[in-house]
Amino acid sequence: MSMGWKIAFFGGLAVGYVMGAKAGRQRYEQIARLGRKVRQSPTLQEAAGVVQEQAGKLAHTGRQRVVRALHRAEA
């Protein structure tokens, strides 16, 4: 490969990289903005509260069952 072709190839590679990186950053920012908007949604906040409450109840029930099973195993 001649020197001219190498320069043109690497020059094109550099331009492509820079343009791709900029496009990638813009897409990342777009996705990040959407994520922030969704996290701040009142509907999502309410759903998260309900899920957290249910998880707490399930954990409590699970602990009670384990304790009962251990007591039965000791007897």
Backbone as ProteinMPNN parsed JSONL, in Angstrom:
{"seq_chain_A": "MSMGWKIAFFGGLAVGYVMGAKAGRQRYEQIARLGRKVRQSPTLQEAAGVVQEQAGKLAHTGRQRVVRALHRAEA", "coords_chain_A": {"N_chain_A": [[0.856, -1.166, 0.0], [0.595, 2.188, -0.843], [1.994, 5.246, 0.497], [0.235, 7.418, 0.266], [-2.302, 6.198, 0.131], [-2.401, 5.044, 2.651], [-2.413, 7.312, 4.309], [-4.828, 8.481, 3.505], [-6.603, 6.438, 4.221], [-6.27, 6.213, 7.072], [-6.89, 8.819, 7.738], [-9.603, 8.925, 6.985], [-10.542, 7.002, 8.731], [-10.095, 8.275, 11.203], [-11.808, 10.511, 10.965], [-14.276, 9.204, 10.766], [-14.361, 7.971, 13.274], [-14.466, 10.186, 15.029], [-16.885, 11.392, 14.21], [-18.676, 9.305, 14.727], [-18.341, 9.019, 17.499], [-19.359, 11.438, 18.408], [-22.032, 11.239, 17.569], [-22.748, 9.023, 19.066], [-22.515, 10.043, 21.647], [-24.514, 11.971, 21.655], [-26.771, 10.332, 21.393], [-26.548, 8.902, 23.776], [-26.973, 10.978, 25.637], [-29.617, 11.571, 24.99], [-30.942, 9.204, 25.749], [-30.318, 9.223, 28.478], [-31.684, 11.538, 29.326], [-34.322, 10.702, 28.884], [-34.432, 8.585, 30.716], [-34.178, 9.978, 33.168], [-36.536, 11.449, 33.087], [-38.468, 9.421, 33.166], [-37.9, 8.25, 35.679], [-38.694, 10.293, 37.362], [-41.376, 10.316, 37.113], [-44.656, 10.532, 38.417], [-46.389, 8.335, 38.368], [-44.641, 6.148, 38.134], [-43.256, 6.459, 40.544], [-45.29, 5.949, 42.387], [-45.917, 3.292, 41.747], [-43.477, 2.095, 42.399], [-43.488, 2.46, 45.153], [-45.62, 0.802, 45.908], [-44.64, -1.692, 45.111], [-42.391, -1.865, 46.761], [-43.619, -1.96, 49.267], [-45.037, -4.396, 49.082], [-42.865, -6.151, 48.784], [-41.678, -5.875, 51.273], [-43.66, -7.001, 52.904], [-43.643, -9.64, 51.949], [-41.045, -10.408, 52.646], [-41.199, -10.292, 55.425], [-43.132, -12.29, 55.925], [-41.732, -14.484, 54.91], [-39.539, -14.613, 56.69], [-40.914, -15.258, 59.064], [-41.876, -17.807, 58.439], [-39.491, -19.248, 58.154], [-38.444, -19.083, 60.748], [-40.438, -20.47, 62.174], [-40.15, -23.012, 60.98], [-37.563, -23.652, 61.788], [-37.935, -23.805, 64.554], [-39.639, -25.987, 64.696], [-37.95, -27.959, 63.732], [-36.084, -28.111, 65.763], [-37.545, -29.207, 67.807]], "CA_chain_A": [[0.0, 0.0, 0.0], [1.432, 3.388, -0.915], [1.852, 6.179, 1.607], [-0.974, 8.217, 0.034], [-3.462, 5.384, 0.515], [-2.377, 4.898, 4.111], [-2.839, 8.579, 4.898], [-6.259, 8.631, 3.225], [-7.32, 5.432, 5.016], [-6.261, 6.59, 8.482], [-7.633, 10.07, 7.842], [-11.018, 8.539, 6.965], [-10.802, 6.293, 9.989], [-10.161, 9.272, 12.269], [-13.035, 11.29, 10.782], [-15.385, 8.309, 11.118], [-14.364, 7.791, 14.723], [-14.932, 11.424, 15.663], [-18.315, 11.559, 13.916], [-19.392, 8.258, 15.457], [-18.298, 9.318, 18.936], [-20.282, 12.544, 18.652], [-23.385, 10.698, 17.421], [-22.962, 8.151, 20.215], [-22.701, 10.878, 22.838], [-25.846, 12.573, 21.538], [-27.747, 9.274, 21.689], [-26.44, 8.631, 25.207], [-27.655, 12.073, 26.328], [-31.054, 11.409, 24.747], [-31.391, 8.092, 26.597], [-30.202, 9.664, 29.871], [-32.805, 12.46, 29.595], [-35.531, 9.883, 28.973], [-34.359, 7.867, 31.985], [-34.49, 10.91, 34.258], [-37.958, 11.786, 32.982], [-39.239, 8.258, 33.626], [-37.702, 8.098, 37.131], [-39.403, 11.36, 38.063], [-42.796, 10.171, 36.833], [-45.457, 10.21, 39.603], [-46.918, 6.975, 38.22], [-43.565, 5.221, 38.471], [-42.992, 6.592, 41.976], [-46.361, 5.252, 43.089], [-45.734, 1.853, 41.523], [-42.313, 1.666, 43.171], [-43.912, 2.384, 46.553], [-46.442, -0.401, 46.07], [-43.745, -2.853, 45.007], [-41.57, -1.897, 47.976], [-44.48, -2.408, 50.363], [-45.283, -5.825, 48.899], [-41.619, -6.862, 49.057], [-41.518, -5.889, 52.729], [-44.601, -7.983, 53.455], [-43.16, -10.98, 51.595], [-39.853, -10.685, 53.452], [-41.664, -10.556, 56.784], [-43.769, -13.615, 55.911], [-40.667, -15.475, 54.726], [-38.798, -14.742, 57.958], [-41.765, -15.979, 60.016], [-41.91, -19.234, 58.066], [-38.184, -19.839, 58.445], [-38.345, -19.218, 62.201], [-41.309, -21.596, 62.562], [-39.54, -24.27, 60.524], [-36.42, -23.932, 62.669], [-38.445, -24.228, 65.858], [-40.15, -27.363, 64.543], [-36.81, -28.855, 63.545], [-35.44, -28.259, 67.062], [-38.397, -29.973, 68.712]], "C_chain_A": [[0.907, 1.234, 0.0], [1.127, 4.321, 0.258], [0.582, 7.012, 1.464], [-2.229, 7.475, 0.455], [-3.543, 5.217, 2.033], [-2.877, 6.171, 4.798], [-4.342, 8.77, 4.708], [-7.075, 7.665, 4.088], [-7.405, 5.852, 6.482], [-6.966, 7.919, 8.716], [-9.137, 9.798, 7.867], [-11.421, 7.833, 8.251], [-10.961, 7.286, 11.145], [-11.445, 10.089, 12.175], [-14.25, 10.452, 11.179], [-15.497, 8.11, 12.617], [-14.938, 9.011, 15.421], [-16.421, 11.61, 15.439], [-19.155, 10.525, 14.671], [-19.442, 8.526, 16.945], [-19.28, 10.433, 19.272], [-21.722, 12.049, 18.573], [-23.721, 9.798, 18.611], [-23.233, 8.945, 21.484], [-24.081, 11.519, 22.827], [-26.92, 11.547, 21.883], [-27.731, 8.943, 23.178], [-27.189, 9.702, 26.0], [-29.169, 11.962, 26.172], [-31.628, 10.314, 25.655], [-31.354, 8.498, 28.071], [-31.344, 10.617, 30.239], [-34.109, 11.68, 29.751], [-35.564, 9.13, 30.299], [-34.703, 8.754, 33.169], [-35.981, 11.247, 34.264], [-38.83, 10.649, 33.512], [-39.12, 8.1, 35.137], [-38.491, 9.127, 37.918], [-40.911, 11.284, 37.862], [-43.563, 9.807, 38.105], [-46.016, 8.783, 39.544], [-45.865, 5.947, 38.608], [-43.252, 5.271, 39.965], [-44.036, 5.83, 42.793], [-46.204, 3.74, 42.96], [-44.554, 1.325, 42.335], [-42.655, 1.549, 44.652], [-44.725, 1.137, 46.826], [-45.567, -1.652, 46.048], [-42.891, -2.978, 46.263], [-42.382, -2.4, 49.164], [-44.729, -3.914, 50.281], [-44.03, -6.646, 49.208], [-41.37, -6.948, 50.559], [-42.415, -6.919, 53.388], [-44.123, -9.408, 53.173], [-41.936, -11.355, 52.425], [-40.248, -11.031, 54.884], [-42.277, -11.955, 56.884], [-42.716, -14.715, 55.782], [-39.876, -15.7, 55.998], [-39.612, -15.539, 58.979], [-41.779, -17.469, 59.707], [-40.593, -19.931, 58.377], [-38.044, -20.065, 59.945], [-39.205, -20.387, 62.682], [-40.71, -22.927, 62.174], [-38.35, -24.633, 61.406], [-36.885, -24.404, 64.04], [-38.974, -25.665, 65.789], [-39.003, -28.356, 64.424], [-36.08, -29.096, 64.874], [-36.237, -29.161, 67.996], [-38.34, -31.45, 68.453]], "O_chain_A": [[1.872, 1.302, 0.761], [0.101, 4.176, 0.924], [-0.084, 7.283, 2.463], [-3.122, 8.059, 1.069], [-4.627, 5.248, 2.616], [-3.663, 6.112, 5.744], [-5.045, 9.172, 5.636], [-8.12, 8.039, 4.622], [-8.488, 5.847, 7.068], [-7.57, 8.128, 9.769], [-9.86, 10.376, 8.678], [-12.511, 8.049, 8.781], [-11.864, 7.143, 11.97], [-12.099, 10.336, 13.188], [-15.151, 10.947, 11.856], [-16.598, 8.084, 13.166], [-15.792, 8.89, 16.3], [-17.15, 11.949, 16.372], [-20.224, 10.847, 15.19], [-20.465, 8.291, 17.587], [-19.956, 10.381, 20.299], [-22.544, 12.4, 19.419], [-24.85, 9.811, 19.103], [-24.078, 8.566, 22.296], [-24.742, 11.603, 23.862], [-27.875, 11.864, 22.591], [-28.785, 8.726, 23.777], [-27.946, 9.387, 26.918], [-29.915, 12.227, 27.114], [-32.687, 10.495, 26.255], [-32.259, 8.153, 28.83], [-31.907, 10.522, 31.329], [-34.905, 11.966, 30.645], [-36.613, 9.047, 30.938], [-35.431, 8.34, 34.071], [-36.605, 11.318, 35.323], [-39.81, 10.886, 34.218], [-40.117, 7.846, 35.812], [-38.915, 8.849, 39.04], [-41.645, 12.114, 38.396], [-43.173, 8.874, 38.808], [-46.1, 8.106, 40.569], [-46.158, 4.989, 39.324], [-43.009, 4.233, 40.582], [-43.705, 5.153, 43.766], [-46.341, 3.003, 43.937], [-44.625, 0.232, 42.896], [-42.171, 0.645, 45.333], [-44.546, 0.484, 47.854], [-45.737, -2.556, 46.866], [-42.692, -4.081, 46.772], [-41.883, -3.18, 49.974], [-44.642, -4.62, 51.286], [-44.118, -7.711, 49.821], [-40.906, -7.973, 51.058], [-42.0, -7.623, 54.309], [-44.187, -10.276, 54.044], [-41.808, -12.5, 52.859], [-39.695, -11.953, 55.482], [-41.978, -12.708, 57.811], [-42.794, -15.744, 56.453], [-39.573, -16.839, 56.353], [-39.068, -16.394, 59.677], [-41.702, -18.297, 60.615], [-40.586, -21.08, 58.817], [-37.577, -21.121, 60.372], [-38.762, -21.197, 63.496], [-40.755, -23.878, 62.955], [-38.157, -25.804, 61.734], [-36.285, -25.309, 64.621], [-38.776, -26.454, 66.712], [-39.078, -29.466, 64.952], [-35.519, -30.172, 65.082], [-35.668, -29.807, 68.876], [-39.008, -32.223, 69.139]]}, "name": "protein", "num_of_chains": 1, "seq": "MSMGWKIAFFGGLAVGYVMGAKAGRQRYEQIARLGRKVRQSPTLQEAAGVVQEQAGKLAHTGRQRVVRALHRAEA"}
